[in-house]
Amino acid sequence: MQVPAYGYTSEALNVFSKTEKTINEKFEDVELLRFIDLGFKLKMIETNAASIAVDFHEDVLKVEQYLALI
């Protein structure tokens, strides 16, 4: 499972916003690939945090029920 939280420098966002999609980003439709293709380094950490997947409209109810409990 992937629970992303992104943080970008202003330089990275400036370059990203002025650059067209790279071939890898076009193929996979993953914006992080543009950063990699442009030479930026990514840092990822592993976590044991739990989350609720929201893939379908019905999943929203699960999240609302969870939030009502906390």
N, CA, C and O atoms as a Tripos MOL2 file, in Angstrom:
@<TRIPOS>MOLECULE
protein
  280   279    70     0     0
PROTEIN
NO_CHARGES

@<TRIPOS>ATOM
      1 N           0.8380   -1.1660    0.0000 N.3       1 MET1
      2 CA          0.0000    0.0000    0.0000 C.3       1 MET1
      3 C           0.8900    1.2380    0.0000 C.2       1 MET1
      4 O           1.9630    1.2440    0.6020 O.2       1 MET1
      5 N           0.4500    2.2450   -0.6550 N.am      2 GLN2
      6 CA          1.2090    3.4890   -0.7390 C.3       2 GLN2
      7 C           0.3890    4.6050   -0.0950 C.2       2 GLN2
      8 O          -0.7710    4.8190   -0.4480 O.2       2 GLN2
      9 N           0.9980    5.3090    0.8470 N.am      3 VAL3
     10 CA          0.3720    6.4560    1.4950 C.3       3 VAL3
     11 C           1.2800    7.6490    1.2430 C.2       3 VAL3
     12 O           2.1480    7.9480    2.0630 O.2       3 VAL3
     13 N           1.0930    8.3350    0.1210 N.am      4 PRO4
     14 CA          2.0320    9.4010   -0.2240 C.3       4 PRO4
     15 C           1.7590   10.7110    0.4970 C.2       4 PRO4
     16 O           0.6140   11.1090    0.7110 O.2       4 PRO4
     17 N           2.8390   11.3560    0.8560 N.am      5 ALA5
     18 CA          2.8120   12.7410    1.3420 C.3       5 ALA5
     19 C           3.9900   13.4140    0.6570 C.2       5 ALA5
     20 O           5.1430   13.0820    0.9300 O.2       5 ALA5
     21 N           3.7110   14.3440   -0.2190 N.am      6 TYR6
     22 CA          4.7560   14.9470   -1.0320 C.3       6 TYR6
     23 C           5.1740   16.2980   -0.4720 C.2       6 TYR6
     24 O           4.3520   17.0630    0.0310 O.2       6 TYR6
     25 N           6.4500   16.5700   -0.5680 N.am      7 GLY7
     26 CA          6.9910   17.8790   -0.2390 C.3       7 GLY7
     27 C           7.9630   18.2820   -1.3360 C.2       7 GLY7
     28 O           8.8360   17.4990   -1.7110 O.2       7 GLY7
     29 N           7.8230   19.4820   -1.8470 N.am      8 TYR8
     30 CA          8.6570   19.9360   -2.9570 C.3       8 TYR8
     31 C           9.3280   21.2560   -2.5990 C.2       8 TYR8
     32 O           8.7730   22.0690   -1.8610 O.2       8 TYR8
     33 N          10.5220   21.4560   -3.1300 N.am      9 THR9
     34 CA         11.1560   22.7640   -3.0100 C.3       9 THR9
     35 C          10.5150   23.6920   -4.0340 C.2       9 THR9
     36 O           9.9120   23.2370   -5.0050 O.2       9 THR9
     37 N          10.6520   24.9930   -3.8080 N.am     10 SER10
     38 CA         10.1010   25.9420   -4.7770 C.3      10 SER10
     39 C          10.8210   25.8200   -6.1170 C.2      10 SER10
     40 O          10.2230   26.0170   -7.1750 O.2      10 SER10
     41 N          12.1140   25.4940   -6.0590 N.am     11 GLU11
     42 CA         12.8690   25.2990   -7.3120 C.3      11 GLU11
     43 C          12.2870   24.1350   -8.1130 C.2      11 GLU11
     44 O          12.0770   24.2460   -9.3210 O.2      11 GLU11
     45 N          12.0300   23.0250   -7.4350 N.am     12 ALA12
     46 CA         11.5020   21.8450   -8.1200 C.3      12 ALA12
     47 C          10.1440   22.1450   -8.7390 C.2      12 ALA12
     48 O           9.8830   21.7540   -9.8770 O.2      12 ALA12
     49 N           9.2800   22.8320   -8.0060 N.am     13 LEU13
     50 CA          7.9610   23.1660   -8.5430 C.3      13 LEU13
     51 C           8.0580   24.1360   -9.7080 C.2      13 LEU13
     52 O           7.2830   24.0470  -10.6610 O.2      13 LEU13
     53 N           8.9930   25.0500   -9.6370 N.am     14 ASN14
     54 CA          9.1900   26.0060  -10.7310 C.3      14 ASN14
     55 C           9.6180   25.2790  -12.0010 C.2      14 ASN14
     56 O           9.0720   25.5260  -13.0760 O.2      14 ASN14
     57 N          10.5870   24.3880  -11.8770 N.am     15 VAL15
     58 CA         11.0550   23.6240  -13.0400 C.3      15 VAL15
     59 C           9.9270   22.7320  -13.5630 C.2      15 VAL15
     60 O           9.6940   22.6650  -14.7700 O.2      15 VAL15
     61 N           9.2340   22.0530  -12.6580 N.am     16 PHE16
     62 CA          8.1490   21.1520  -13.0430 C.3      16 PHE16
     63 C           7.0740   21.8940  -13.8310 C.2      16 PHE16
     64 O           6.6100   21.4150  -14.8660 O.2      16 PHE16
     65 N           6.6850   23.0600  -13.3380 N.am     17 SER17
     66 CA          5.5900   23.7950  -13.9770 C.3      17 SER17
     67 C           5.9640   24.3520  -15.3490 C.2      17 SER17
     68 O           5.0830   24.6580  -16.1530 O.2      17 SER17
     69 N           7.2550   24.4860  -15.6210 N.am     18 LYS18
     70 CA          7.7070   25.0230  -16.9060 C.3      18 LYS18
     71 C           8.1060   23.9310  -17.8980 C.2      18 LYS18
     72 O           8.5620   24.2250  -19.0020 O.2      18 LYS18
     73 N           7.9320   22.6790  -17.5000 N.am     19 THR19
     74 CA          8.3880   21.5600  -18.3190 C.3      19 THR19
     75 C           7.2020   20.7240  -18.7800 C.2      19 THR19
     76 O           6.2790   20.4540  -18.0120 O.2      19 THR19
     77 N           7.2410   20.3230  -20.0340 N.am     20 GLU20
     78 CA          6.2080   19.4230  -20.5610 C.3      20 GLU20
     79 C           6.3890   18.0330  -19.9520 C.2      20 GLU20
     80 O           7.4510   17.7120  -19.4170 O.2      20 GLU20
     81 N           5.3490   17.2190  -20.0390 N.am     21 LYS21
     82 CA          5.4560   15.8450  -19.5570 C.3      21 LYS21
     83 C           6.5980   15.1310  -20.2830 C.2      21 LYS21
     84 O           6.7700   15.2820  -21.4920 O.2      21 LYS21
     85 N           7.3660   14.3590  -19.5320 N.am     22 THR22
     86 CA          8.4300   13.5610  -20.1390 C.3      22 THR22
     87 C           7.8230   12.2740  -20.6880 C.2      22 THR22
     88 O           6.6720   11.9500  -20.3960 O.2      22 THR22
     89 N           8.5920   11.5500  -21.4760 N.am     23 ILE23
     90 CA          8.0820   10.3160  -22.0930 C.3      23 ILE23
     91 C           7.6260    9.3140  -21.0360 C.2      23 ILE23
     92 O           6.6020    8.6520  -21.2090 O.2      23 ILE23
     93 N           8.3830    9.1980  -19.9380 N.am     24 ASN24
     94 CA          7.9960    8.2600  -18.8860 C.3      24 ASN24
     95 C           6.7040    8.6920  -18.1970 C.2      24 ASN24
     96 O           5.8550    7.8600  -17.8790 O.2      24 ASN24
     97 N           6.5630    9.9870  -17.9720 N.am     25 GLU25
     98 CA          5.3330   10.4850  -17.3490 C.3      25 GLU25
     99 C           4.1410   10.2760  -18.2770 C.2      25 GLU25
    100 O           3.0580    9.9060  -17.8240 O.2      25 GLU25
    101 N           4.3340   10.5090  -19.5680 N.am     26 LYS26
    102 CA          3.2430   10.2870  -20.5210 C.3      26 LYS26
    103 C           2.8150    8.8260  -20.5360 C.2      26 LYS26
    104 O           1.6250    8.5160  -20.5940 O.2      26 LYS26
    105 N           3.8030    7.9300  -20.4840 N.am     27 PHE27
    106 CA          3.5110    6.4970  -20.5770 C.3      27 PHE27
    107 C           2.8220    5.9900  -19.3190 C.2      27 PHE27
    108 O           1.8530    5.2370  -19.4100 O.2      27 PHE27
    109 N           3.3060    6.3890  -18.1470 N.am     28 GLU28
    110 CA          2.7890    5.8720  -16.8790 C.3      28 GLU28
    111 C           1.7650    6.7890  -16.2100 C.2      28 GLU28
    112 O           1.0370    6.3450  -15.3220 O.2      28 GLU28
    113 N           1.6940    8.0620  -16.6160 N.am     29 ASP29
    114 CA          0.8160    9.0580  -16.0160 C.3      29 ASP29
    115 C           1.0770    9.2190  -14.5150 C.2      29 ASP29
    116 O           0.1550    9.2940  -13.7030 O.2      29 ASP29
    117 N           2.3710    9.2690  -14.1810 N.am     30 VAL30
    118 CA          2.8180    9.4600  -12.7920 C.3      30 VAL30
    119 C           3.7440   10.6720  -12.7780 C.2      30 VAL30
    120 O           4.8360   10.6340  -13.3440 O.2      30 VAL30
    121 N           3.3000   11.7480  -12.1280 N.am     31 GLU31
    122 CA          4.0540   13.0080  -12.1850 C.3      31 GLU31
    123 C           5.4330   12.9040  -11.5580 C.2      31 GLU31
    124 O           6.3370   13.6460  -11.9430 O.2      31 GLU31
    125 N           5.6170   12.0080  -10.6050 N.am     32 LEU32
    126 CA          6.9370   11.8570   -9.9870 C.3      32 LEU32
    127 C           8.0010   11.4520  -11.0040 C.2      32 LEU32
    128 O           9.1800   11.7600  -10.8290 O.2      32 LEU32
    129 N           7.5910   10.7720  -12.0510 N.am     33 LEU33
    130 CA          8.5530   10.3690  -13.0770 C.3      33 LEU33
    131 C           9.1590   11.5790  -13.7910 C.2      33 LEU33
    132 O          10.3000   11.5190  -14.2490 O.2      33 LEU33
    133 N           8.4080   12.6660  -13.8860 N.am     34 ARG34
    134 CA          8.9630   13.8740  -14.5050 C.3      34 ARG34
    135 C          10.1080   14.4150  -13.6450 C.2      34 ARG34
    136 O          11.1450   14.8260  -14.1660 O.2      34 ARG34
    137 N           9.9100   14.4090  -12.3270 N.am     35 PHE35
    138 CA         10.9830   14.8720  -11.4390 C.3      35 PHE35
    139 C          12.2280   13.9990  -11.6110 C.2      35 PHE35
    140 O          13.3430   14.5170  -11.6860 O.2      35 PHE35
    141 N          12.0440   12.6940  -11.6730 N.am     36 ILE36
    142 CA         13.1790   11.7730  -11.8550 C.3      36 ILE36
    143 C          13.8540   12.0400  -13.1940 C.2      36 ILE36
    144 O          15.0790   12.1420  -13.2690 O.2      36 ILE36
    145 N          13.0510   12.1510  -14.2500 N.am     37 ASP37
    146 CA         13.6040   12.4000  -15.5790 C.3      37 ASP37
    147 C          14.3550   13.7230  -15.6520 C.2      37 ASP37
    148 O          15.2860   13.8640  -16.4450 O.2      37 ASP37
    149 N          13.9600   14.6890  -14.8370 N.am     38 LEU38
    150 CA         14.6190   15.9930  -14.8210 C.3      38 LEU38
    151 C          15.8350   16.0210  -13.8990 C.2      38 LEU38
    152 O          16.4900   17.0540  -13.7590 O.2      38 LEU38
    153 N          16.1340   14.8840  -13.2700 N.am     39 GLY39
    154 CA         17.3420   14.7830  -12.4550 C.3      39 GLY39
    155 C          17.1600   15.0540  -10.9730 C.2      39 GLY39
    156 O          18.1400   15.0940  -10.2280 O.2      39 GLY39
    157 N          15.9130   15.2410  -10.5290 N.am     40 PHE40
    158 CA         15.6750   15.4390   -9.1030 C.3      40 PHE40
    159 C          15.7410   14.0990   -8.3790 C.2      40 PHE40
    160 O          15.4060   13.0600   -8.9490 O.2      40 PHE40
    161 N          16.1690   14.1290   -7.1370 N.am     41 LYS41
    162 CA         16.2090   12.9280   -6.3130 C.3      41 LYS41
    163 C          14.9410   12.8600   -5.4750 C.2      41 LYS41
    164 O          14.4350   13.8810   -5.0110 O.2      41 LYS41
    165 N          14.4400   11.6550   -5.2870 N.am     42 LEU42
    166 CA         13.2730   11.4280   -4.4470 C.3      42 LEU42
    167 C          13.7050   10.7120   -3.1820 C.2      42 LEU42
    168 O          14.6390    9.9110   -3.1960 O.2      42 LEU42
    169 N          13.0280   11.0010   -2.1090 N.am     43 LYS43
    170 CA         13.3010   10.3060   -0.8570 C.3      43 LYS43
    171 C          11.9930    9.6810   -0.3910 C.2      43 LYS43
    172 O          10.9590   10.3470   -0.3220 O.2      43 LYS43
    173 N          12.0540    8.4040   -0.0770 N.am     44 MET44
    174 CA         10.8780    7.6940    0.4070 C.3      44 MET44
    175 C          11.2220    7.0050    1.7090 C.2      44 MET44
    176 O          12.3460    6.5420    1.9030 O.2      44 MET44
    177 N          10.2530    6.9430    2.5930 N.am     45 ILE45
    178 CA         10.4500    6.2170    3.8340 C.3      45 ILE45
    179 C           9.3120    5.2170    4.0040 C.2      45 ILE45
    180 O           8.1890    5.4440    3.5540 O.2      45 ILE45
    181 N           9.6210    4.1320    4.6500 N.am     46 GLU46
    182 CA          8.6110    3.1170    4.9120 C.3      46 GLU46
    183 C           7.9170    3.4440    6.2260 C.2      46 GLU46
    184 O           8.5460    3.8870    7.1870 O.2      46 GLU46
    185 N           6.6200    3.2200    6.2470 N.am     47 THR47
    186 CA          5.8390    3.4860    7.4510 C.3      47 THR47
    187 C           4.8700    2.3380    7.6950 C.2      47 THR47
    188 O           4.5320    1.5840    6.7830 O.2      47 THR47
    189 N           4.4440    2.2250    8.9020 N.am     48 ASN48
    190 CA          3.4380    1.2190    9.2560 C.3      48 ASN48
    191 C           2.0710    1.8520    9.4400 C.2      48 ASN48
    192 O           1.1690    1.2350   10.0070 O.2      48 ASN48
    193 N           1.9130    3.0660    8.9700 N.am     49 ALA49
    194 CA          0.6430    3.7830    9.1320 C.3      49 ALA49
    195 C          -0.4770    3.0550    8.3960 C.2      49 ALA49
    196 O          -0.2940    2.5620    7.2840 O.2      49 ALA49
    197 N          -1.6090    3.0020    9.0260 N.am     50 ALA50
    198 CA         -2.7850    2.3810    8.4100 C.3      50 ALA50
    199 C          -3.5830    3.4480    7.6690 C.2      50 ALA50
    200 O          -3.5570    4.6250    8.0320 O.2      50 ALA50
    201 N          -4.2760    3.0300    6.6490 N.am     51 SER51
    202 CA         -5.1250    3.9580    5.9220 C.3      51 SER51
    203 C          -6.3180    3.2000    5.3600 C.2      51 SER51
    204 O          -6.3600    1.9700    5.3800 O.2      51 SER51
    205 N          -7.2680    3.9460    4.8680 N.am     52 ILE52
    206 CA         -8.4600    3.3600    4.2500 C.3      52 ILE52
    207 C          -8.4230    3.7040    2.7750 C.2      52 ILE52
    208 O          -8.3950    4.8790    2.4100 O.2      52 ILE52
    209 N          -8.4220    2.7050    1.9380 N.am     53 ALA53
    210 CA         -8.4080    2.9390    0.4890 C.3      53 ALA53
    211 C          -9.7540    3.5040    0.0480 C.2      53 ALA53
    212 O         -10.8050    3.0230    0.4710 O.2      53 ALA53
    213 N          -9.7170    4.5150   -0.7950 N.am     54 VAL54
    214 CA        -10.9300    5.0900   -1.3690 C.3      54 VAL54
    215 C         -10.8070    4.9520   -2.8770 C.2      54 VAL54
    216 O         -10.3020    5.8350   -3.5700 O.2      54 VAL54
    217 N         -11.2870    3.8160   -3.3560 N.am     55 ASP55
    218 CA        -11.2250    3.5200   -4.7870 C.3      55 ASP55
    219 C         -12.5900    3.6390   -5.4520 C.2      55 ASP55
    220 O         -12.6860    3.7960   -6.6690 O.2      55 ASP55
    221 N         -13.6280    3.5650   -4.6570 N.am     56 PHE56
    222 CA        -14.9930    3.6050   -5.1730 C.3      56 PHE56
    223 C         -15.8230    4.5500   -4.3170 C.2      56 PHE56
    224 O         -15.4850    4.8110   -3.1620 O.2      56 PHE56
    225 N         -16.8980    5.0580   -4.8810 N.am     57 HIS57
    226 CA        -17.7600    5.9890   -4.1570 C.3      57 HIS57
    227 C         -18.2030    5.4010   -2.8110 C.2      57 HIS57
    228 O         -18.2950    6.1180   -1.8150 O.2      57 HIS57
    229 N         -18.4690    4.1180   -2.7920 N.am     58 GLU58
    230 CA        -18.9370    3.4690   -1.5590 C.3      58 GLU58
    231 C         -17.8840    3.5280   -0.4510 C.2      58 GLU58
    232 O         -18.2310    3.4650    0.7290 O.2      58 GLU58
    233 N         -16.6200    3.6470   -0.8080 N.am     59 ASP59
    234 CA        -15.5380    3.6910    0.1800 C.3      59 ASP59
    235 C         -15.5710    4.9730    1.0060 C.2      59 ASP59
    236 O         -15.0470    5.0100    2.1190 O.2      59 ASP59
    237 N         -16.1820    6.0170    0.4680 N.am     60 VAL60
    238 CA        -16.2630    7.2800    1.1950 C.3      60 VAL60
    239 C         -17.0140    7.0760    2.5150 C.2      60 VAL60
    240 O         -16.6570    7.6760    3.5280 O.2      60 VAL60
    241 N         -18.0330    6.2470    2.5080 N.am     61 LEU61
    242 CA        -18.8010    5.9650    3.7210 C.3      61 LEU61
    243 C         -17.9020    5.3720    4.8020 C.2      61 LEU61
    244 O         -18.0300    5.7230    5.9750 O.2      61 LEU61
    245 N         -16.9960    4.4770    4.4170 N.am     62 LYS62
    246 CA        -16.0670    3.8910    5.3850 C.3      62 LYS62
    247 C         -15.2240    4.9760    6.0510 C.2      62 LYS62
    248 O         -15.0100    4.9510    7.2630 O.2      62 LYS62
    249 N         -14.7540    5.9140    5.2570 N.am     63 VAL63
    250 CA        -13.9270    6.9990    5.7890 C.3      63 VAL63
    251 C         -14.7590    7.8860    6.7060 C.2      63 VAL63
    252 O         -14.3000    8.2660    7.7830 O.2      63 VAL63
    253 N         -15.9670    8.2160    6.2910 N.am     64 GLU64
    254 CA        -16.8290    9.0590    7.1270 C.3      64 GLU64
    255 C         -17.1330    8.3850    8.4620 C.2      64 GLU64
    256 O         -17.1600    9.0460    9.5000 O.2      64 GLU64
    257 N         -17.3620    7.0710    8.4370 N.am     65 GLN65
    258 CA        -17.6240    6.3420    9.6690 C.3      65 GLN65
    259 C         -16.3900    6.3300   10.5710 C.2      65 GLN65
    260 O         -16.5040    6.4660   11.7890 O.2      65 GLN65
    261 N         -15.2400    6.1690    9.9810 N.am     66 TYR66
    262 CA        -13.9910    6.1830   10.7500 C.3      66 TYR66
    263 C         -13.7750    7.5570   11.3780 C.2      66 TYR66
    264 O         -13.4430    7.6560   12.5600 O.2      66 TYR66
    265 N         -13.9580    8.5990   10.6060 N.am     67 LEU67
    266 CA        -13.7510    9.9580   11.1110 C.3      67 LEU67
    267 C         -14.7240   10.3070   12.2260 C.2      67 LEU67
    268 O         -14.3960   11.0890   13.1180 O.2      67 LEU67
    269 N         -15.9070    9.7360   12.1810 N.am     68 ALA68
    270 CA        -16.8940    9.9850   13.2440 C.3      68 ALA68
    271 C         -16.4310    9.3780   14.5750 C.2      68 ALA68
    272 O         -16.8640    9.8220   15.6390 O.2      68 ALA68
    273 N         -15.5670    8.3810   14.5230 N.am     69 LEU69
    274 CA        -15.0880    7.7050   15.7250 C.3      69 LEU69
    275 C         -13.9140    8.4080   16.3880 C.2      69 LEU69
    276 O         -13.6670    8.2270   17.5800 O.2      69 LEU69
    277 N         -13.1870    9.2160   15.6090 N.am     70 ILE70
    278 CA        -11.9850    9.8440   16.2000 C.3      70 ILE70
    279 C         -12.2560   11.2480   16.6800 C.2      70 ILE70
    280 O         -11.3550   11.9070   17.1990 O.2      70 ILE70
@<TRIPOS>BOND
     1     1     2 1
     2     2     3 1
     3     3     4 2
     4     3     5 am
     5     5     6 1
     6     6     7 1
     7     7     8 2
     8     7     9 am
     9     9    10 1
    10    10    11 1
    11    11    12 2
    12    11    13 am
    13    13    14 1
    14    14    15 1
    15    15    16 2
    16    15    17 am
    17    17    18 1
    18    18    19 1
    19    19    20 2
    20    19    21 am
    21    21    22 1
    22    22    23 1
    23    23    24 2
    24    23    25 am
    25    25    26 1
    26    26    27 1
    27    27    28 2
    28    27    29 am
    29    29    30 1
    30    30    31 1
    31    31    32 2
    32    31    33 am
    33    33    34 1
    34    34    35 1
    35    35    36 2
    36    35    37 am
    37    37    38 1
    38    38    39 1
    39    39    40 2
    40    39    41 am
    41    41    42 1
    42    42    43 1
    43    43    44 2
    44    43    45 am
    45    45    46 1
    46    46    47 1
    47    47    48 2
    48    47    49 am
    49    49    50 1
    50    50    51 1
    51    51    52 2
    52    51    53 am
    53    53    54 1
    54    54    55 1
    55    55    56 2
    56    55    57 am
    57    57    58 1
    58    58    59 1
    59    59    60 2
    60    59    61 am
    61    61    62 1
    62    62    63 1
    63    63    64 2
    64    63    65 am
    65    65    66 1
    66    66    67 1
    67    67    68 2
    68    67    69 am
    69    69    70 1
    70    70    71 1
    71    71    72 2
    72    71    73 am
    73    73    74 1
    74    74    75 1
    75    75    76 2
    76    75    77 am
    77    77    78 1
    78    78    79 1
    79    79    80 2
    80    79    81 am
    81    81    82 1
    82    82    83 1
    83    83    84 2
    84    83    85 am
    85    85    86 1
    86    86    87 1
    87    87    88 2
    88    87    89 am
    89    89    90 1
    90    90    91 1
    91    91    92 2
    92    91    93 am
    93    93    94 1
    94    94    95 1
    95    95    96 2
    96    95    97 am
    97    97    98 1
    98    98    99 1
    99    99   100 2
   100    99   101 am
   101   101   102 1
   102   102   103 1
   103   103   104 2
   104   103   105 am
   105   105   106 1
   106   106   107 1
   107   107   108 2
   108   107   109 am
   109   109   110 1
   110   110   111 1
   111   111   112 2
   112   111   113 am
   113   113   114 1
   114   114   115 1
   115   115   116 2
   116   115   117 am
   117   117   118 1
   118   118   119 1
   119   119   120 2
   120   119   121 am
   121   121   122 1
   122   122   123 1
   123   123   124 2
   124   123   125 am
   125   125   126 1
   126   126   127 1
   127   127   128 2
   128   127   129 am
   129   129   130 1
   130   130   131 1
   131   131   132 2
   132   131   133 am
   133   133   134 1
   134   134   135 1
   135   135   136 2
   136   135   137 am
   137   137   138 1
   138   138   139 1
   139   139   140 2
   140   139   141 am
   141   141   142 1
   142   142   143 1
   143   143   144 2
   144   143   145 am
   145   145   146 1
   146   146   147 1
   147   147   148 2
   148   147   149 am
   149   149   150 1
   150   150   151 1
   151   151   152 2
   152   151   153 am
   153   153   154 1
   154   154   155 1
   155   155   156 2
   156   155   157 am
   157   157   158 1
   158   158   159 1
   159   159   160 2
   160   159   161 am
   161   161   162 1
   162   162   163 1
   163   163   164 2
   164   163   165 am
   165   165   166 1
   166   166   167 1
   167   167   168 2
   168   167   169 am
   169   169   170 1
   170   170   171 1
   171   171   172 2
   172   171   173 am
   173   173   174 1
   174   174   175 1
   175   175   176 2
   176   175   177 am
   177   177   178 1
   178   178   179 1
   179   179   180 2
   180   179   181 am
   181   181   182 1
   182   182   183 1
   183   183   184 2
   184   183   185 am
   185   185   186 1
   186   186   187 1
   187   187   188 2
   188   187   189 am
   189   189   190 1
   190   190   191 1
   191   191   192 2
   192   191   193 am
   193   193   194 1
   194   194   195 1
   195   195   196 2
   196   195   197 am
   197   197   198 1
   198   198   199 1
   199   199   200 2
   200   199   201 am
   201   201   202 1
   202   202   203 1
   203   203   204 2
   204   203   205 am
   205   205   206 1
   206   206   207 1
   207   207   208 2
   208   207   209 am
   209   209   210 1
   210   210   211 1
   211   211   212 2
   212   211   213 am
   213   213   214 1
   214   214   215 1
   215   215   216 2
   216   215   217 am
   217   217   218 1
   218   218   219 1
   219   219   220 2
   220   219   221 am
   221   221   222 1
   222   222   223 1
   223   223   224 2
   224   223   225 am
   225   225   226 1
   226   226   227 1
   227   227   228 2
   228   227   229 am
   229   229   230 1
   230   230   231 1
   231   231   232 2
   232   231   233 am
   233   233   234 1
   234   234   235 1
   235   235   236 2
   236   235   237 am
   237   237   238 1
   238   238   239 1
   239   239   240 2
   240   239   241 am
   241   241   242 1
   242   242   243 1
   243   243   244 2
   244   243   245 am
   245   245   246 1
   246   246   247 1
   247   247   248 2
   248   247   249 am
   249   249   250 1
   250   250   251 1
   251   251   252 2
   252   251   253 am
   253   253   254 1
   254   254   255 1
   255   255   256 2
   256   255   257 am
   257   257   258 1
   258   258   259 1
   259   259   260 2
   260   259   261 am
   261   261   262 1
   262   262   263 1
   263   263   264 2
   264   263   265 am
   265   265   266 1
   266   266   267 1
   267   267   268 2
   268   267   269 am
   269   269   270 1
   270   270   271 1
   271   271   272 2
   272   271   273 am
   273   273   274 1
   274   274   275 1
   275   275   276 2
   276   275   277 am
   277   277   278 1
   278   278   279 1
   279   279   280 2
@<TRIPOS>SUBSTRUCTURE
     1 MET1         2 RESIDUE 1 A MET
     2 GLN2         6 RESIDUE 1 A GLN
     3 VAL3        10 RESIDUE 1 A VAL
     4 PRO4        14 RESIDUE 1 A PRO
     5 ALA5        18 RESIDUE 1 A ALA
     6 TYR6        22 RESIDUE 1 A TYR
     7 GLY7        26 RESIDUE 1 A GLY
     8 TYR8        30 RESIDUE 1 A TYR
     9 THR9        34 RESIDUE 1 A THR
    10 SER10       38 RESIDUE 1 A SER
    11 GLU11       42 RESIDUE 1 A GLU
    12 ALA12       46 RESIDUE 1 A ALA
    13 LEU13       50 RESIDUE 1 A LEU
    14 ASN14       54 RESIDUE 1 A ASN
    15 VAL15       58 RESIDUE 1 A VAL
    16 PHE16       62 RESIDUE 1 A PHE
    17 SER17       66 RESIDUE 1 A SER
    18 LYS18       70 RESIDUE 1 A LYS
    19 THR19       74 RESIDUE 1 A THR
    20 GLU20       78 RESIDUE 1 A GLU
    21 LYS21       82 RESIDUE 1 A LYS
    22 THR22       86 RESIDUE 1 A THR
    23 ILE23       90 RESIDUE 1 A ILE
    24 ASN24       94 RESIDUE 1 A ASN
    25 GLU25       98 RESIDUE 1 A GLU
    26 LYS26      102 RESIDUE 1 A LYS
    27 PHE27      106 RESIDUE 1 A PHE
    28 GLU28      110 RESIDUE 1 A GLU
    29 ASP29      114 RESIDUE 1 A ASP
    30 VAL30      118 RESIDUE 1 A VAL
    31 GLU31      122 RESIDUE 1 A GLU
    32 LEU32      126 RESIDUE 1 A LEU
    33 LEU33      130 RESIDUE 1 A LEU
    34 ARG34      134 RESIDUE 1 A ARG
    35 PHE35      138 RESIDUE 1 A PHE
    36 ILE36      142 RESIDUE 1 A ILE
    37 ASP37      146 RESIDUE 1 A ASP
    38 LEU38      150 RESIDUE 1 A LEU
    39 GLY39      154 RESIDUE 1 A GLY
    40 PHE40      158 RESIDUE 1 A PHE
    41 LYS41      162 RESIDUE 1 A LYS
    42 LEU42      166 RESIDUE 1 A LEU
    43 LYS43      170 RESIDUE 1 A LYS
    44 MET44      174 RESIDUE 1 A MET
    45 ILE45      178 RESIDUE 1 A ILE
    46 GLU46      182 RESIDUE 1 A GLU
    47 THR47      186 RESIDUE 1 A THR
    48 ASN48      190 RESIDUE 1 A ASN
    49 ALA49      194 RESIDUE 1 A ALA
    50 ALA50      198 RESIDUE 1 A ALA
    51 SER51      202 RESIDUE 1 A SER
    52 ILE52      206 RESIDUE 1 A ILE
    53 ALA53      210 RESIDUE 1 A ALA
    54 VAL54      214 RESIDUE 1 A VAL
    55 ASP55      218 RESIDUE 1 A ASP
    56 PHE56      222 RESIDUE 1 A PHE
    57 HIS57      226 RESIDUE 1 A HIS
    58 GLU58      230 RESIDUE 1 A GLU
    59 ASP59      234 RESIDUE 1 A ASP
    60 VAL60      238 RESIDUE 1 A VAL
    61 LEU61      242 RESIDUE 1 A LEU
    62 LYS62      246 RESIDUE 1 A LYS
    63 VAL63      250 RESIDUE 1 A VAL
    64 GLU64      254 RESIDUE 1 A GLU
    65 GLN65      258 RESIDUE 1 A GLN
    66 TYR66      262 RESIDUE 1 A TYR
    67 LEU67      266 RESIDUE 1 A LEU
    68 ALA68      270 RESIDUE 1 A ALA
    69 LEU69      274 RESIDUE 1 A LEU
    70 ILE70      278 RESIDUE 1 A ILE
